[in-house]
Amino acid sequence: MSDLPSSDVTCRSIMATSFPVLHGTMSIARCVQELLRFRVLAMPVVDGEGRYLGQFRKNYFISLVLPQVAVHDLRLDRIERMIETGLLSDTMADVRKRFAEIAGDPVSRHVDDKAPVLRPEQPMVAAMFCLFHGRNFLPVVDPADGKLLGVVSAWDVLENIIKQG
């Protein structure tokens, strides 16, 4: 039992229960198409029983097709100098070649399983802390069986903050 006041807003009360998901067996290529179709930056990934596996995020996808030196050296000024001096001279053909090498991989190999996860009875304020640190949405997962119940988006939280009593 929670020691929250019964009037406090929980993740369950603001989560969306209808949202697009990716299935762990889907190919990377199909998952990118789904991100484009829904115009979202990330989507939750589930297994055949609806258990949450992680998120497929556009940043992770981009990291798969960038030259690895650019991914591991996060200092933008150094990357810019490498490009300007010709040390990093990848073209879109190089990027597309790297994409072709992973396009058929199942997305389950490329999920972010370290992303924060919410429990249904957590207060909305817990979601706010995670959203503040750069997330656009957070999965709400049943702690008993690991099933994805819903998602709390930044939009859900913003709407609830300005809602009148």
Summary of the structure (lengths in Angstrom):
residues: 165
radius of gyration: 18.8
end to end distance: 24.9
largest distance: 61.3
contacts: 436
relative contact order: 0.22
helix: 42%
strand: 20%
